[in-house]
Amino acid sequence: MHERYDAASDLEDFPSDEVTAALTEIASDAQEDETLVALCAESLAGIWIARGAVERDVLARLPPWGRREVEQRVARSAPELLTSQQDAVAEVGDRDGRTLR
């Protein structure tokens, strides 16, 4: 398991579509080991910070502990990405008359 933990952490340095898809698959699996989910989510956050955008659809699929990892890391490094995301969600909710959260 420790090798999987190391790989999940190191994959942030290889931000290809294939890597983000693999990280997303594991990070969104609530049946997976919580530590592995958190590490994959943290790597996704690093990739999103580097790209300048959080993938909202992926973030919404993460279990609470994965979502918390993303939000904490993004809040430390690029809080504007969370603010713009929250504003976009609020705007859609207001326009459609429903809440997305």
Backbone hydrogen bonds in HBPLUS format (Angstrom, degrees):
<---DONOR---> <-ACCEPTOR-->    atom                        ^
c    i                          cat <-CA-CA->   ^        H-A-AA   ^      H-
h    n   atom  resd res      DA  || num        DHA   H-A  angle D-A-AA Bond
n    s   type  num  typ     dist DA aas  dist angle  dist       angle   num
A0004-ARG N   A0001-MET O   3.01 MM   3  5.13 120.0  2.38  98.3 113.4     1
A0005-TYR N   A0001-MET O   2.96 MM   4  6.35 154.3  2.02 152.3 160.1     2
A0006-ASP N   A0002-HIS O   2.93 MM   4  6.20 163.0  1.96 148.8 152.6     3
A0007-ALA N   A0003-GLU O   2.93 MM   4  6.10 160.3  1.97 144.8 150.6     4
A0008-ALA N   A0004-ARG O   2.86 MM   4  6.04 163.0  1.89 150.7 155.3     5
A0009-SER N   A0005-TYR O   3.07 MM   4  6.32 156.2  2.13 149.4 155.4     6
A0010-ASP N   A0006-ASP O   2.89 MM   4  6.08 157.8  1.94 151.1 157.8     7
A0011-LEU N   A0007-ALA O   2.93 MM   4  5.96 142.3  2.07 153.9 161.2     8
A0013-ASP N   A0010-ASP O   3.04 MM   3  5.94 161.4  2.07 126.4 130.2     9
A0014-PHE N   A0011-LEU O   2.92 MM   3  5.30 165.3  1.94 118.8 121.7    10
A0016-SER N   A0014-PHE O   2.81 MM   2  5.81 142.2  1.96 100.2  94.4    11
A0020-THR N   A0016-SER O   2.99 MM   4  6.31 167.4  2.00 154.5 157.7    12
A0021-ALA N   A0017-ASP O   2.92 MM   4  6.04 150.1  2.01 142.3 150.7    13
A0022-ALA N   A0018-GLU O   3.00 MM   4  6.25 156.7  2.06 145.0 150.8    14
A0023-LEU N   A0019-VAL O   2.86 MM   4  6.09 167.5  1.88 158.4 161.8    15
A0024-THR N   A0020-THR O   2.87 MM   4  5.90 155.5  1.93 141.2 148.5    16
A0025-GLU N   A0021-ALA O   2.95 MM   4  6.14 156.3  2.01 145.6 151.7    17
A0026-ILE N   A0022-ALA O   3.21 MM   4  6.49 163.9  2.24 151.6 154.2    18
A0027-ALA N   A0023-LEU O   2.79 MM   4  5.86 166.3  1.81 154.1 158.9    19
A0028-SER N   A0024-THR O   2.97 MM   4  5.86 141.1  2.12 145.8 152.4    20
A0029-ASP N   A0026-ILE O   3.15 MM   3  5.33 165.7  2.17 111.7 115.3    21
A0032-GLU N   A0029-ASP O   3.02 MM   3  5.45 161.4  2.05 114.9 121.0    22
A0037-VAL N   A0033-ASP O   2.95 MM   4  6.25 160.1  1.99 157.4 163.6    23
A0038-ALA N   A0034-GLU O   2.93 MM   4  6.12 162.6  1.96 148.5 153.2    24
A0039-LEU N   A0035-THR O   2.93 MM   4  6.17 158.0  1.98 149.3 155.1    25
A0040-CYS N   A0036-LEU O   2.93 MM   4  6.12 159.5  1.97 150.8 156.2    26
A0041-ALA N   A0037-VAL O   2.87 MM   4  6.06 160.2  1.91 151.6 157.7    27
A0042-GLU N   A0038-ALA O   2.87 MM   4  6.05 152.5  1.94 144.8 152.6    28
A0043-SER N   A0039-LEU O   3.00 MM   4  6.23 152.7  2.08 142.9 149.8    29
A0044-LEU N   A0040-CYS O   2.89 MM   4  6.19 155.7  1.95 149.0 156.1    30
A0045-ALA N   A0041-ALA O   2.89 MM   4  6.17 155.4  1.95 147.2 154.0    31
A0046-GLY N   A0042-GLU O   3.03 MM   4  6.36 152.9  2.11 144.4 151.0    32
A0047-ILE N   A0043-SER O   3.02 MM   4  6.33 155.6  2.08 149.5 155.7    33
A0048-TRP N   A0044-LEU O   2.83 MM   4  6.11 163.2  1.86 156.6 161.4    34
A0049-ILE N   A0045-ALA O   2.84 MM   4  6.04 154.9  1.90 150.5 157.4    35
A0050-ALA N   A0046-GLY O   3.06 MM   4  6.26 162.2  2.09 144.3 148.8    36
A0051-ARG N   A0047-ILE O   2.90 MM   4  6.17 146.2  2.02 146.0 156.1    37
A0052-GLY N   A0048-TRP O   2.77 MM   4  5.84 123.1  2.09 139.1 154.2    38
A0053-ALA N   A0048-TRP O   3.06 MM   5  5.28 143.5  2.20 145.4 148.4    39
A0052-GLY N   A0049-ILE O   3.13 MM   3  4.97 136.9  2.32  93.4 105.8    40
A0058-VAL N   A0055-GLU O   3.10 MM   3  5.52 123.8  2.43 107.8 121.0    41
A0059-LEU N   A0055-GLU O   2.97 MM   4  6.24 168.3  1.98 158.4 162.3    42
A0060-ALA N   A0056-ARG O   2.96 MM   4  6.08 155.6  2.02 147.7 153.2    43
A0061-ARG N   A0058-VAL O   2.94 MM   3  5.20 136.6  2.13 105.1 117.7    44
A0062-LEU N   A0059-LEU O   3.27 MM   3  5.44 153.6  2.35 103.9 111.4    45
A0066-GLY N   A0063-PRO O   2.95 MM   3  5.36 127.0  2.23 113.6 127.8    46
A0067-ARG N   A0063-PRO O   2.93 MM   4  6.15 164.9  1.95 162.3 167.4    47
A0068-ARG N   A0064-PRO O   2.92 MM   4  6.04 155.0  1.98 146.7 153.4    48
A0069-GLU N   A0065-TRP O   3.30 MM   4  6.42 152.1  2.38 132.3 138.4    49
A0070-VAL N   A0066-GLY O   3.12 MM   4  6.47 162.2  2.15 152.8 156.7    50
A0071-GLU N   A0067-ARG O   2.90 MM   4  6.14 174.2  1.90 158.0 159.5    51
A0072-GLN N   A0068-ARG O   2.92 MM   4  6.03 159.9  1.96 150.8 156.0    52
A0073-ARG N   A0069-GLU O   3.04 MM   4  6.17 166.1  2.06 150.1 154.0    53
A0074-VAL N   A0070-VAL O   2.87 MM   4  6.00 171.4  1.88 162.3 165.1    54
A0075-ALA N   A0071-GLU O   2.90 MM   4  5.80 153.0  1.97 137.7 146.2    55
A0076-ARG N   A0072-GLN O   3.11 MM   4  6.29 144.4  2.24 140.3 148.5    56
A0077-SER N   A0073-ARG O   3.10 MM   4  6.31 156.2  2.16 149.0 155.0    57
A0078-ALA N   A0074-VAL O   2.68 MM   4  5.13 157.0  1.73 143.4 151.5    58
A0081-LEU N   A0078-ALA O   2.91 MM   3  5.80 157.8  1.96 129.3 134.5    59
A0082-LEU N   A0079-PRO O   3.07 MM   3  5.37 130.3  2.32 104.5 116.6    60
A0083-THR N   A0079-PRO O   3.08 MM   4  6.41 161.0  2.12 153.5 159.2    61
A0084-SER N   A0080-GLU O   2.93 MM   4  5.98 167.0  1.95 145.3 148.9    62
A0085-GLN N   A0081-LEU O   3.22 MM   4  6.14 143.3  2.36 124.7 134.6    63
A0086-GLN N   A0082-LEU O   2.83 MM   4  6.08 162.2  1.86 153.2 157.2    64
A0087-ASP N   A0083-THR O   2.90 MM   4  6.10 160.8  1.94 152.2 157.6    65
A0088-ALA N   A0084-SER O   3.02 MM   4  6.12 153.7  2.09 138.7 145.7    66
A0089-VAL N   A0085-GLN O   2.96 MM   4  6.25 157.8  2.01 152.3 158.1    67
A0090-ALA N   A0086-GLN O   2.91 MM   4  6.10 163.5  1.94 150.4 155.1    68
A0091-GLU N   A0087-ASP O   2.84 MM   4  5.99 157.0  1.89 147.7 154.5    69
A0092-VAL N   A0088-ALA O   3.01 MM   4  6.19 164.6  2.03 149.3 152.7    70
A0093-GLY N   A0089-VAL O   2.89 MM   4  6.07 160.8  1.92 149.0 155.2    71
A0094-ASP N   A0090-ALA O   2.81 MM   4  6.02 154.8  1.88 149.2 155.9    72
A0095-ARG N   A0091-GLU O   2.93 MM   4  6.08 165.8  1.95 152.9 156.7    73
A0096-ASP N   A0092-VAL O   2.92 MM   4  5.98 163.0  1.95 152.3 156.6    74
A0097-GLY N   A0093-GLY O   2.87 MM   4  5.59 118.5  2.25 132.2 146.1    75
A0098-ARG N   A0093-GLY O   2.98 MM   5  4.82 128.6  2.25 134.5 143.2    76
